[in-house]
């Protein structure tokens, strides 16, 4: 399994897993090379139809040694993470009954395992960056698109990056969202999170409510 995952925290809904990746695309990509483990932080997008289990696609700087030393043939690990929130024992009504409560932390993560390949191909890069940009710009009043940049400048920029693709072998979702508490405790956790104006805590509250 490669992650501590009590059954009540396991997320098996493929749509929820894909939505977390799309909503929080900045991934931690962990690879193993000649110098040991390395971690890079790269926005990636999921293409569920590419390969048997889908693939993750993005790009890195050409100067990044990650693609120059692609590893030892072992799997790479990509981690996506939601906002997180501290959960105080004071938020549990059950505390008043027995005081058998402790603090915890709520979060959601997706661990993706697979084999990395790299693309030194301008056509591939244009397609992937176009999709990533359209997704990232979707909430802008006037979305930026690649065609707005001068073509000579764009070709220069594309020459400085390499495409990255993780062919997915397996994905694990973990939603630690107070599933081990009773309804009264969960409802009060939601209410306390919503007292904050932090959008991350609102995301956690809404996720607890829908879990």
Secondary structure, DSSP 8 states (H G I E B T S, - for coil): --S---GGGEE--HHHHHHHHHHS-EEEEEEEETTEEEEEEEE-EEETTSSSS-EEEEEEETT-HHHHS--SSS-EEEEEE---EEE-GGG-TTHHHH-----EEEEEEEEEEEEEEEE--HHHHHHHHHHHHHHHTTTSTT---GGGS-HHHHHHHHTTEEEEEEEEEEEEEEEESSTTS-HHHHHHHHHHHTTS--HHHHHHHHHHHH-
